[in-house]
């Protein structure tokens, strides 16, 4: 039973390390684009 718990903890640790590495690699950054929209102002 101890081996199974140890294996699960090791797999969880490796998964967390992989997720952090993937996040820092730049693939999770949103696409940036410029948006311009005209605004009508009622100035009398």
N, C-alpha and C positions, 0 to 999 in steps of 0.2 A: 504494500500500500504506500509506503514511503517513496518508493521509486516512481510510482505513478504521479504523486503530488509534485515531486521534484521535476519530472518531465514536463508536467503542465506549467509549472512556474517558469521553467527555462523557455518553453514555447511562447508564453506570454511576454517574457522579457525580450525575446528576439522579435516578436511582433511589434512591441513598442519601439524598439530601436529602428526597425524597418520603417515604421510610420513616421518617426521623427526625421529620419534620413530622406524619405520621400518628400516630406513637407519642406525641408531645407534645400532640396534640389532645384526648386523653382517651378515644378510642374503644377503646383496648387495655386499659382498666382492668377488673379482674374485678368481677363483681356481688357486692356485700356483703349478707349477711343474718345475722340473729342466730339461733343454734342453742342451745336449752336442752335438757338431757337429765338426768333424775333419776338420782341415784347412791345405791345401797343400801350403807350402811356397817355392818359387823358389829362393833359396839362393845358389849361385855358388861361 
